[in-house]
Amino acid sequence: MGLILWIIIGALAGWIASIITKRNESMSWWENILVGIVGGLVGGFIMDLLFDGDGSSNLLMTLIVATVGATLLLVAYGAIRGDRSLT
């Protein structure tokens, strides 16, 4: 997957995760991209652990995994900060 596609998938995943965690109003576009890319790494690591490296190279699955990872990342960040908005 090319770098441009990673940025696009990261932006979409970060944006969707920010909507899910109700942080969309406080996050900029570059924060969405960063959270989405890091979330993709987190989600990919979790998928690798759960499915023993048998991940899919499907674009939709990549977006879903990145969104789940980004959501987990934002929830963990909120828990560390003591943010109770999701509870």
C-alpha positions as CSV (number, residue, x, y, z in Angstrom):
1,M,0.0,0.0,0.0
2,G,1.4,3.4,-0.9
3,L,2.1,6.2,1.5
4,I,-0.7,8.3,0.0
5,L,-3.2,5.5,0.6
6,W,-2.0,5.0,4.1
7,I,-2.6,8.7,4.8
8,I,-6.1,8.5,3.3
9,I,-7.0,5.4,5.2
10,G,-5.5,6.9,8.4
11,A,-7.5,10.1,7.9
12,L,-10.7,8.2,7.4
13,A,-10.1,5.8,10.3
14,G,-9.0,8.6,12.7
15,W,-12.1,10.7,11.7
16,I,-14.5,7.7,12.2
17,A,-12.8,6.9,15.6
18,S,-13.1,10.6,16.7
19,I,-16.8,10.5,15.9
20,I,-17.3,7.2,17.8
21,T,-15.4,8.6,20.8
22,K,-17.1,12.0,20.6
23,R,-13.8,13.8,20.1
24,N,-14.5,15.0,16.6
25,E,-15.0,18.7,17.6
26,S,-11.7,18.9,19.4
27,M,-9.5,17.1,16.9
28,S,-7.8,18.7,13.8
29,W,-7.4,16.9,10.4
30,W,-3.8,16.1,11.1
31,E,-4.6,14.6,14.5
32,N,-7.2,12.4,12.8
33,I,-4.5,11.3,10.3
34,L,-2.0,10.6,13.1
35,V,-4.5,8.7,15.3
36,G,-5.7,6.7,12.3
37,I,-2.2,5.7,11.2
38,V,-1.1,4.8,14.8
39,G,-4.5,3.1,15.2
40,G,-3.8,1.0,12.1
41,L,-0.6,-0.1,13.7
42,V,-2.3,-1.0,16.9
43,G,-5.2,-2.7,15.2
44,G,-2.8,-4.6,12.9
45,F,-0.8,-5.8,15.9
46,I,-4.0,-7.0,17.7
47,M,-5.2,-8.7,14.5
48,D,-1.8,-10.4,14.1
49,L,-2.0,-11.7,17.7
50,L,-5.6,-12.9,17.3
51,F,-5.4,-14.4,13.9
52,D,-1.8,-15.5,13.9
53,G,-0.6,-13.3,11.1
54,D,-3.5,-14.3,8.7
55,G,-4.7,-10.7,8.1
56,S,-6.5,-9.6,5.0
57,S,-5.1,-7.2,2.5
58,N,-8.6,-6.1,1.6
59,L,-9.0,-2.3,1.7
60,L,-12.2,-2.3,3.6
61,M,-10.8,-4.7,6.2
62,T,-7.8,-2.4,6.5
63,L,-10.1,0.5,7.2
64,I,-12.1,-1.4,9.8
65,V,-8.9,-2.6,11.6
66,A,-7.4,0.9,11.6
67,T,-10.7,2.3,12.9
68,V,-10.9,-0.2,15.7
69,G,-7.3,0.4,16.6
70,A,-7.8,4.2,16.5
71,T,-10.9,3.9,18.7
72,L,-9.0,1.8,21.2
73,L,-6.2,4.4,21.2
74,L,-8.6,7.3,21.8
75,V,-10.4,5.4,24.6
76,A,-7.1,4.6,26.2
77,Y,-5.9,8.2,25.9
78,G,-9.2,9.4,27.5
79,A,-8.8,6.9,30.3
80,I,-5.3,8.1,31.0
81,R,-6.4,11.7,31.0
82,G,-9.3,10.8,33.3
83,D,-11.9,11.8,30.7
84,R,-15.2,10.2,31.6
85,S,-17.2,11.3,28.4
86,L,-17.5,7.7,27.1
87,T,-18.9,6.2,30.3
